[in-house]
Amino acid sequence: MKPPITHKRRMNGKVGRCGLCQLETVSGSSFCPTHTRADKNLREGYDAWNIAYGNVALAKYFARLIKLPESGGRVKELVRFYQNNPGRWK
């Protein structure tokens, strides 16, 4: 179990905040657990699309995901985040 977030832990900078929703981040990530899982799925999906359809441009992949009703809200938030911060997609 995680130790509680205390004022002292916050002040020491040991608690990071998700860049999208401001919840506590996962260790080694700049996102909360939900956005970390969505990011993993987003990246795995991009790899799968590249295998299935050949080299798919990242912008085209993002544009398509935004339009798909099957895409979850967290994935769409990440897509918009990466569209606005392309350098963060590695």
N, CA, C and O atoms as CSV, one atom per row, in Angstrom:
chain,resi,resn,atom,element,x,y,z
A,1,MET,N,N,0.837,-1.172,0.000
A,1,MET,CA,C,0.000,0.000,0.000
A,1,MET,C,C,0.883,1.236,0.000
A,1,MET,O,O,1.912,1.272,0.675
A,2,LYS,N,N,0.481,2.248,-0.757
A,2,LYS,CA,C,1.246,3.488,-0.839
A,2,LYS,C,C,1.100,4.266,0.460
A,2,LYS,O,O,0.036,4.251,1.079
A,3,PRO,N,N,2.171,4.949,0.877
A,3,PRO,CA,C,2.030,5.820,2.041
A,3,PRO,C,C,1.123,6.994,1.686
A,3,PRO,O,O,1.049,7.403,0.527
A,4,PRO,N,N,0.437,7.531,2.690
A,4,PRO,CA,C,-0.462,8.649,2.384
A,4,PRO,C,C,0.306,9.869,1.895
A,4,PRO,O,O,1.470,10.073,2.241
A,5,ILE,N,N,-0.363,10.666,1.090
A,5,ILE,CA,C,0.249,11.898,0.605
A,5,ILE,C,C,0.159,12.913,1.740
A,5,ILE,O,O,-0.931,13.305,2.155
A,6,THR,N,N,1.276,13.313,2.213
A,6,THR,CA,C,1.306,14.291,3.287
A,6,THR,C,C,1.867,15.601,2.768
A,6,THR,O,O,2.474,15.663,1.700
A,7,HIS,N,N,1.651,16.628,3.539
A,7,HIS,CA,C,2.182,17.931,3.164
A,7,HIS,C,C,3.699,17.855,3.014
A,7,HIS,O,O,4.264,18.454,2.099
A,8,LYS,N,N,4.357,17.124,3.907
A,8,LYS,CA,C,5.819,17.005,3.859
A,8,LYS,C,C,6.262,16.316,2.566
A,8,LYS,O,O,7.211,16.767,1.924
A,9,ARG,N,N,5.584,15.224,2.174
A,9,ARG,CA,C,5.938,14.543,0.917
A,9,ARG,C,C,5.714,15.452,-0.270
A,9,ARG,O,O,6.515,15.456,-1.204
A,10,ARG,N,N,4.633,16.228,-0.252
A,10,ARG,CA,C,4.369,17.150,-1.349
A,10,ARG,C,C,5.457,18.200,-1.445
A,10,ARG,O,O,5.929,18.517,-2.537
A,11,MET,N,N,5.849,18.734,-0.317
A,11,MET,CA,C,6.844,19.801,-0.300
A,11,MET,C,C,8.217,19.301,-0.723
A,11,MET,O,O,9.022,20.069,-1.251
A,12,ASN,N,N,8.493,18.014,-0.496
A,12,ASN,CA,C,9.788,17.441,-0.901
A,12,ASN,C,C,9.803,17.089,-2.384
A,12,ASN,O,O,10.836,16.673,-2.909
A,13,GLY,N,N,8.691,17.247,-3.052
A,13,GLY,CA,C,8.628,16.968,-4.485
A,13,GLY,C,C,8.560,15.495,-4.807
A,13,GLY,O,O,8.794,15.113,-5.953
A,14,LYS,N,N,8.246,14.645,-3.833
A,14,LYS,CA,C,8.197,13.214,-4.080
A,14,LYS,C,C,6.882,12.766,-4.703
A,14,LYS,O,O,6.768,11.637,-5.180
A,15,VAL,N,N,5.904,13.637,-4.700
A,15,VAL,CA,C,4.623,13.310,-5.296
A,15,VAL,C,C,4.491,14.111,-6.579
A,15,VAL,O,O,4.413,15.339,-6.556
A,16,GLY,N,N,4.468,13.399,-7.699
A,16,GLY,CA,C,4.271,14.069,-8.974
A,16,GLY,C,C,2.798,14.125,-9.319
A,16,GLY,O,O,1.996,13.356,-8.789
A,17,ARG,N,N,2.453,15.021,-10.192
A,17,ARG,CA,C,1.068,15.175,-10.615
A,17,ARG,C,C,0.958,14.916,-12.109
A,17,ARG,O,O,1.798,15.354,-12.895
A,18,CYS,N,N,-0.080,14.206,-12.481
A,18,CYS,CA,C,-0.358,13.889,-13.881
A,18,CYS,C,C,-0.517,15.191,-14.662
A,18,CYS,O,O,-1.192,16.114,-14.207
A,19,GLY,N,N,0.096,15.260,-15.819
A,19,GLY,CA,C,0.010,16.451,-16.651
A,19,GLY,C,C,-1.363,16.691,-17.245
A,19,GLY,O,O,-1.625,17.760,-17.797
A,20,LEU,N,N,-2.249,15.699,-17.137
A,20,LEU,CA,C,-3.583,15.829,-17.713
A,20,LEU,C,C,-4.679,16.021,-16.674
A,20,LEU,O,O,-5.595,16.817,-16.879
A,21,CYS,N,N,-4.594,15.299,-15.562
A,21,CYS,CA,C,-5.697,15.345,-14.595
A,21,CYS,C,C,-5.269,15.733,-13.186
A,21,CYS,O,O,-6.116,15.858,-12.301
A,22,GLN,N,N,-4.003,15.920,-12.965
A,22,GLN,CA,C,-3.448,16.354,-11.685
A,22,GLN,C,C,-3.531,15.310,-10.573
A,22,GLN,O,O,-3.301,15.645,-9.410
A,23,LEU,N,N,-3.853,14.052,-10.894
A,23,LEU,CA,C,-3.795,12.989,-9.891
A,23,LEU,C,C,-2.346,12.589,-9.683
A,23,LEU,O,O,-1.475,12.965,-10.467
A,24,GLU,N,N,-2.086,11.831,-8.637
A,24,GLU,CA,C,-0.722,11.388,-8.331
A,24,GLU,C,C,-0.205,10.493,-9.455
A,24,GLU,O,O,-0.925,9.629,-9.955
A,25,THR,N,N,1.048,10.709,-9.842
A,25,THR,CA,C,1.631,9.946,-10.952
A,25,THR,C,C,2.110,8.576,-10.501
A,25,THR,O,O,2.311,8.313,-9.315
A,26,VAL,N,N,2.284,7.722,-11.488
A,26,VAL,CA,C,2.860,6.411,-11.292
A,26,VAL,C,C,4.370,6.583,-11.280
A,26,VAL,O,O,4.906,7.443,-11.978
A,27,SER,N,N,5.042,5.786,-10.507
A,27,SER,CA,C,6.499,5.845,-10.463
A,27,SER,C,C,7.076,5.632,-11.858
A,27,SER,O,O,6.725,4.666,-12.536
A,28,GLY,N,N,7.950,6.521,-12.284
A,28,GLY,CA,C,8.591,6.408,-13.586
A,28,GLY,C,C,7.747,6.922,-14.743
A,28,GLY,O,O,8.106,6.724,-15.904
A,29,SER,N,N,6.650,7.569,-14.450
A,29,SER,CA,C,5.775,8.089,-15.500
A,29,SER,C,C,5.392,9.520,-15.164
A,29,SER,O,O,5.481,9.944,-14.012
A,30,SER,N,N,4.966,10.257,-16.176
A,30,SER,CA,C,4.481,11.611,-15.913
A,30,SER,C,C,2.956,11.650,-15.900
A,30,SER,O,O,2.348,12.720,-15.901
A,31,PHE,N,N,2.342,10.446,-15.887
A,31,PHE,CA,C,0.887,10.329,-15.889
A,31,PHE,C,C,0.393,9.526,-14.687
A,31,PHE,O,O,1.149,8.774,-14.072
A,32,CYS,N,N,-0.889,9.700,-14.365
A,32,CYS,CA,C,-1.549,8.928,-13.311
A,32,CYS,C,C,-1.712,7.478,-13.804
A,32,CYS,O,O,-1.443,7.198,-14.973
A,33,PRO,N,N,-2.148,6.555,-12.933
A,33,PRO,CA,C,-2.312,5.160,-13.378
A,33,PRO,C,C,-3.245,4.997,-14.579
A,33,PRO,O,O,-2.959,4.202,-15.474
A,34,THR,N,N,-4.345,5.730,-14.611
A,34,THR,CA,C,-5.299,5.602,-15.711
A,34,THR,C,C,-4.706,6.102,-17.023
A,34,THR,O,O,-4.826,5.439,-18.053
A,35,HIS,N,N,-4.068,7.269,-16.990
A,35,HIS,CA,C,-3.464,7.797,-18.209
A,35,HIS,C,C,-2.225,6.996,-18.612
A,35,HIS,O,O,-1.906,6.922,-19.799
A,36,THR,N,N,-1.524,6.398,-17.650
A,36,THR,CA,C,-0.379,5.540,-17.973
A,36,THR,C,C,-0.851,4.312,-18.742
A,36,THR,O,O,-0.237,3.917,-19.733
A,37,ARG,N,N,-1.947,3.710,-18.279
A,37,ARG,CA,C,-2.501,2.539,-18.965
A,37,ARG,C,C,-2.995,2.931,-20.360
A,37,ARG,O,O,-2.775,2.199,-21.324
A,38,ALA,N,N,-3.657,4.075,-20.468
A,38,ALA,CA,C,-4.138,4.549,-21.771
A,38,ALA,C,C,-2.960,4.827,-22.710
A,38,ALA,O,O,-3.039,4.547,-23.906
A,39,ASP,N,N,-1.867,5.380,-22.166
A,39,ASP,CA,C,-0.670,5.658,-22.971
A,39,ASP,C,C,-0.068,4.363,-23.491
A,39,ASP,O,O,0.345,4.287,-24.648
A,40,LYS,N,N,-0.019,3.346,-22.641
A,40,LYS,CA,C,0.502,2.042,-23.055
A,40,LYS,C,C,-0.355,1.479,-24.191
A,40,LYS,O,O,0.173,0.990,-25.190
A,41,ASN,N,N,-1.671,1.549,-24.033
A,41,ASN,CA,C,-2.576,1.051,-25.079
A,41,ASN,C,C,-2.449,1.855,-26.366
A,41,ASN,O,O,-2.508,1.292,-27.459
A,42,LEU,N,N,-2.277,3.156,-26.246
A,42,LEU,CA,C,-2.110,4.031,-27.409
A,42,LEU,C,C,-0.862,3.645,-28.196
A,42,LEU,O,O,-0.898,3.549,-29.423
A,43,ARG,N,N,0.224,3.429,-27.492
A,43,ARG,CA,C,1.491,3.066,-28.143
A,43,ARG,C,C,1.432,1.670,-28.754
A,43,ARG,O,O,1.923,1.454,-29.862
A,44,GLU,N,N,0.834,0.727,-28.036
A,44,GLU,CA,C,0.690,-0.626,-28.577
A,44,GLU,C,C,-0.222,-0.622,-29.800
A,44,GLU,O,O,0.016,-1.351,-30.763
A,45,GLY,N,N,-1.259,0.200,-29.756
A,45,GLY,CA,C,-2.151,0.325,-30.905
A,45,GLY,C,C,-1.445,0.884,-32.124
A,45,GLY,O,O,-1.678,0.440,-33.248
A,46,TYR,N,N,-0.579,1.865,-31.892
A,46,TYR,CA,C,0.173,2.449,-33.011
A,46,TYR,C,C,1.088,1.397,-33.644
A,46,TYR,O,O,1.199,1.318,-34.867
A,47,ASP,N,N,1.735,0.600,-32.811
A,47,ASP,CA,C,2.579,-0.478,-33.329
A,47,ASP,C,C,1.751,-1.471,-34.142
A,47,ASP,O,O,2.175,-1.911,-35.210
A,48,ALA,N,N,0.571,-1.821,-33.632
A,48,ALA,CA,C,-0.301,-2.768,-34.335
A,48,ALA,C,C,-0.783,-2.187,-35.666
A,48,ALA,O,O,-0.843,-2.899,-36.668
A,49,TRP,N,N,-1.126,-0.903,-35.677
A,49,TRP,CA,C,-1.561,-0.265,-36.921
A,49,TRP,C,C,-0.429,-0.257,-37.941
A,49,TRP,O,O,-0.668,-0.469,-39.130
A,50,ASN,N,N,0.783,-0.019,-37.495
A,50,ASN,CA,C,1.918,-0.012,-38.418
A,50,ASN,C,C,2.157,-1.392,-39.010
A,50,ASN,O,O,2.546,-1.508,-40.172
A,51,ILE,N,N,1.931,-2.432,-38.229
A,51,ILE,CA,C,2.077,-3.795,-38.750
A,51,ILE,C,C,0.953,-4.102,-39.737
A,51,ILE,O,O,1.187,-4.677,-40.800
A,52,ALA,N,N,-0.254,-3.716,-39.377
A,52,ALA,CA,C,-1.412,-4.046,-40.200
A,52,ALA,C,C,-1.519,-3.207,-41.476
A,52,ALA,O,O,-1.866,-3.728,-42.536
A,53,TYR,N,N,-1.222,-1.913,-41.371
A,53,TYR,CA,C,-1.455,-1.000,-42.500
A,53,TYR,C,C,-0.180,-0.430,-43.114
A,53,TYR,O,O,-0.262,0.436,-43.985
A,54,GLY,N,N,0.960,-0.877,-42.697
A,54,GLY,CA,C,2.205,-0.294,-43.182
A,54,GLY,C,C,2.537,0.925,-42.337
A,54,GLY,O,O,1.948,1.119,-41.274
A,55,ASN,N,N,3.450,1.729,-42.784
A,55,ASN,CA,C,3.840,2.917,-42.012
A,55,ASN,C,C,2.711,3.939,-42.005
A,55,ASN,O,O,2.428,4.582,-43.016
A,56,VAL,N,N,2.084,4.074,-40.866
A,56,VAL,CA,C,0.998,5.031,-40.692
A,56,VAL,C,C,1.595,6.275,-40.045
A,56,VAL,O,O,2.276,6.189,-39.023
A,57,ALA,N,N,1.337,7.416,-40.645
A,57,ALA,CA,C,1.825,8.669,-40.060
A,57,ALA,C,C,1.148,8.870,-38.707
A,57,ALA,O,O,-0.043,8.603,-38.547
A,58,LEU,N,N,1.919,9.339,-37.750
A,58,LEU,CA,C,1.407,9.544,-36.402
A,58,LEU,C,C,0.214,10.503,-36.403
A,58,LEU,O,O,-0.766,10.270,-35.697
A,59,ALA,N,N,0.291,11.567,-37.185
A,59,ALA,CA,C,-0.810,12.532,-37.258
A,59,ALA,C,C,-2.087,11.868,-37.778
A,59,ALA,O,O,-3.183,12.157,-37.296
A,60,LYS,N,N,-1.941,10.984,-38.755
A,60,LYS,CA,C,-3.100,10.282,-39.311
A,60,LYS,C,C,-3.692,9.319,-38.279
A,60,LYS,O,O,-4.911,9.204,-38.159
A,61,TYR,N,N,-2.833,8.637,-37.544
A,61,TYR,CA,C,-3.264,7.731,-36.476
A,61,TYR,C,C,-4.058,8.502,-35.420
A,61,TYR,O,O,-5.138,8.078,-35.010
A,62,PHE,N,N,-3.515,9.629,-34.990
A,62,PHE,CA,C,-4.188,10.447,-33.979
A,62,PHE,C,C,-5.542,10.962,-34.496
A,62,PHE,O,O,-6.541,10.911,-33.779
A,63,ALA,N,N,-5.567,11.455,-35.732
A,63,ALA,CA,C,-6.802,11.980,-36.305
A,63,ALA,C,C,-7.873,10.889,-36.377
A,63,ALA,O,O,-9.051,11.145,-36.129
A,64,ARG,N,N,-7.460,9.701,-36.711
A,64,ARG,CA,C,-8.410,8.585,-36.811
A,64,ARG,C,C,-8.938,8.186,-35.440
A,64,ARG,O,O,-10.127,7.903,-35.292
A,65,LEU,N,N,-8.064,8.161,-34.434
A,65,LEU,CA,C,-8.492,7.778,-33.090
A,65,LEU,C,C,-9.503,8.762,-32.507
A,65,LEU,O,O,-10.446,8.360,-31.826
A,66,ILE,N,N,-9.307,10.030,-32.773
A,66,ILE,CA,C,-10.225,11.044,-32.262
A,66,ILE,C,C,-11.638,10.810,-32.804
A,66,ILE,O,O,-12.624,11.045,-32.105
A,67,LYS,N,N,-11.729,10.346,-34.053
A,67,LYS,CA,C,-13.027,10.140,-34.688
A,67,LYS,C,C,-13.698,8.825,-34.300
A,67,LYS,O,O,-14.919,8.706,-34.405
A,68,LEU,N,N,-12.929,7.844,-33.856
A,68,LEU,CA,C,-13.492,6.531,-33.548
A,68,LEU,C,C,-14.305,6.560,-32.253
A,68,LEU,O,O,-13.798,6.996,-31.219
A,69,PRO,N,N,-15.547,6.105,-32.295
A,69,PRO,CA,C,-16.351,6.080,-31.069
A,69,PRO,C,C,-15.828,5.053,-30.059
A,69,PRO,O,O,-16.113,5.159,-28.866
A,70,GLU,N,N,-15.071,4.067,-30.528
A,70,GLU,CA,C,-14.522,3.051,-29.640
A,70,GLU,C,C,-13.368,3.571,-28.791
A,70,GLU,O,O,-13.026,2.969,-27.773
A,71,SER,N,N,-12.770,4.675,-29.198
A,71,SER,CA,C,-11.652,5.247,-28.435
A,71,SER,C,C,-12.186,5.817,-27.125
A,71,SER,O,O,-13.163,6.566,-27.105
A,72,GLY,N,N,-11.532,5.449,-26.048
A,72,GLY,CA,C,-11.957,5.926,-24.741
A,72,GLY,C,C,-11.593,7.385,-24.510
A,72,GLY,O,O,-10.782,7.966,-25.232
A,73,GLY,N,N,-12.200,7.949,-23.504
A,73,GLY,CA,C,-11.972,9.352,-23.179
A,73,GLY,C,C,-10.538,9.645,-22.788
A,73,GLY,O,O,-9.992,10.683,-23.163
A,74,ARG,N,N,-9.919,8.744,-22.039
A,74,ARG,CA,C,-8.536,8.959,-21.603
A,74,ARG,C,C,-7.584,8.906,-22.792
A,74,ARG,O,O,-6.622,9.671,-22.858
A,75,VAL,N,N,-7.852,8.009,-23.722
A,75,VAL,CA,C,-7.020,7.922,-24.927
A,75,VAL,C,C,-7.152,9.204,-25.735
A,75,VAL,O,O,-6.159,9.735,-26.232
A,76,LYS,N,N,-8.369,9.698,-25.867
A,76,LYS,CA,C,-8.582,10.931,-26.616
A,76,LYS,C,C,-7.897,12.116,-25.938
A,76,LYS,O,O,-7.374,13.001,-26.614
A,77,GLU,N,N,-7.899,12.134,-24.602
A,77,GLU,CA,C,-7.174,13.188,-23.873
A,77,GLU,C,C,-5.685,13.118,-24.186
A,77,GLU,O,O,-5.041,14.142,-24.415
A,78,LEU,N,N,-5.147,11.905,-24.195
A,78,LEU,CA,C,-3.724,11.734,-24.511
A,78,LEU,C,C,-3.411,12.131,-25.944
A,78,LEU,O,O,-2.382,12.754,-26.204
A,79,VAL,N,N,-4.281,11.780,-26.868
A,79,VAL,CA,C,-4.077,12.143,-28.276
A,79,VAL,C,C,-3.995,13.659,-28.401
A,79,VAL,O,O,-3.091,14.184,-29.051
A,80,ARG,N,N,-4.940,14.364,-27.778
A,80,ARG,CA,C,-4.911,15.830,-27.834
A,80,ARG,C,C,-3.638,16.369,-27.179
A,80,ARG,O,O,-3.043,17.332,-27.664
A,81,PHE,N,N,-3.228,15.745,-26.077
A,81,PHE,CA,C,-2.003,16.156,-25.394
A,81,PHE,C,C,-0.797,16.002,-26.326
A,81,PHE,O,O,0.023,16.913,-26.447
A,82,TYR,N,N,-0.696,14.843,-26.984
A,82,TYR,CA,C,0.430,14.601,-27.890
A,82,TYR,C,C,0.351,15.465,-29.153
A,82,TYR,O,O,1.384,15.835,-29.711
A,83,GLN,N,N,-0.850,15.783,-29.600
A,83,GLN,CA,C,-0.979,16.683,-30.745
A,83,GLN,C,C,-0.463,18.078,-30.393
A,83,GLN,O,O,0.137,18.753,-31.229
A,84,ASN,N,N,-0.700,18.501,-29.160
A,84,ASN,CA,C,-0.236,19.814,-28.708
A,84,ASN,C,C,1.220,19.807,-28.246
A,84,ASN,O,O,1.858,20.858,-28.198
A,85,ASN,N,N,1.752,18.623,-27.905
A,85,ASN,CA,C,3.131,18.475,-27.419
A,85,ASN,C,C,3.811,17.326,-28.162
A,85,ASN,O,O,4.121,16.303,-27.551
A,86,PRO,N,N,4.048,17.473,-29.459
A,86,PRO,CA,C,4.594,16.359,-30.237
A,86,PRO,C,C,5.939,15.848,-29.754
A,86,PRO,O,O,6.283,14.691,-29.993
A,87,GLY,N,N,6.693,16.683,-29.087
A,87,GLY,CA,C,7.988,16.245,-28.571
A,87,GLY,C,C,7.892,15.253,-27.442
A,87,GLY,O,O,8.881,14.594,-27.122
A,88,ARG,N,N,6.735,15.124,-26.829
A,88,ARG,CA,C,6.557,14.201,-25.713
A,88,ARG,C,C,6.347,12.762,-26.175
A,88,ARG,O,O,6.526,11.831,-25.389
A,89,TRP,N,N,5.971,12.569,-27.435
A,89,TRP,CA,C,5.824,11.226,-27.993
A,89,TRP,C,C,7.215,10.754,-28.399
A,89,TRP,O,O,7.832,11.350,-29.282
A,90,LYS,N,N,7.701,9.728,-27.791
A,90,LYS,CA,C,9.061,9.249,-28.070
A,90,LYS,C,C,9.026,7.899,-28.732
A,90,LYS,O,O,10.076,7.336,-29.042
